[in-house]
Amino acid sequence: MVLRGFSSRSFVVFRSAGYGRPSVPVATDGEKGPFRNSNKGGKPLIQIKQLVKKYSSRQGNVIAIDNVSLNILQGSIFGIIGLSGAGKSTLVRCLNLLEKPTSGQIVVAGQDLTKLSSKELRQARQNIGMIFQHFYLLQSRTVAENIAFPLEIARVPKKEISIRVEELLHLVGLEDKASAYPSQLSGGQKQRVGIARALATKPQVLLCDEATSALDPQTTLSILNLLRDINQKLGLTIVMITHEMKVVKEICTDVAVIHEARIVENGPVESVFIKPQSDIARQFISTIFPNELPTDLLKELSTHRDSEIVRIQFLGSRASDPIITDLLRTCDVRANILYGSIDHLRSTLFGTLTLELQGNPTQLKEAHRYLASRELKVEVIQRAL
Ligand code: ADP
């Protein structure tokens, strides 16, 4: 556990003394993290309203963000997923006005950033940390000096800086690397420095721009776990842009799918995984839950009489139910297992099972009635009656 440096007392003090902004209510050590259930009906901390970003270049005009509106709830881990060129980086850079929107509004903690003066914007940015794929650490500064950098810019007194840097080194598990230089660190350690630096000014929001894309799978997991710990412990709202569904699956509470500059769907991660609305979301989900059957098998199965191929999806406690045994005991059908997988969405189990069900139309109807009564999502992929 990387948050060992924070007693519940010191933690409350740490969050209630933000640099230059009002304090916000946050979870204390004894409380549960702000996951989906506690967010229900929660307040949006970030509101993106009719955002448009156009670039003009010699090659012509590009609409990188096309009328995007999104609400991001306080305490959520909000994933924005899309293919390369979809507009992810532009969108996340508009959230702290690193990119100036062509039109629309970005409201963070009640403040419309597009309406602020440069001085007010500098102040508002202290509430929005950011980490990057390539870390962007200052090579001539030690780890501690890198973390101290934003505090020096914010003119925080030296004594306070050194206390704060120590807290942050504990937070990211790098106490023993304070005097090391970036060149002496692994990729995962560099990103931990990036996270500590981004949190130095006690922001409410952390933006992550493909933060794990340069890391190997094991280091990616350790960074995602750190981000989840920080989200739970500090109530930090995290916005992650990524092209990898496994990042979303691991820690996000909500996800928006961006495609060709537009949000094509958006919702709690479980809903999007169980019932994707767009082809692009289905494609992303299939990268981690590949459930396409080989076409020659489908062709062969299509010659069977009185049979259909169904895909059953289940979430949470349903994953441990003996579905097939119960189905076969209750209904007069035969089942041929073609594909199955089980994994987790954050801490919730998510499974998929593809079966060939054999029986006459009445028996198959009865099987569907039974599966529906168990609140399972059932999709008929192919029917050969
Ligand atoms: P993603 O992060 O999803 O890969 P980007 O936000 O980087 O996508 O880019 C979205 C679109 O905007 C792309 O077509 C890209 O070529 C274009 N774009 C991004 N930045 C610029 C820029 N500074 N000038 C011109 N076009 C840009």
Residues whose N, C-alpha, C, O or C-beta is under 5 A from the ligand:
A	BS01	ADP	Y55 S57 V62 A64 L83 S84 G85 A86 G87 K88 S89 T90
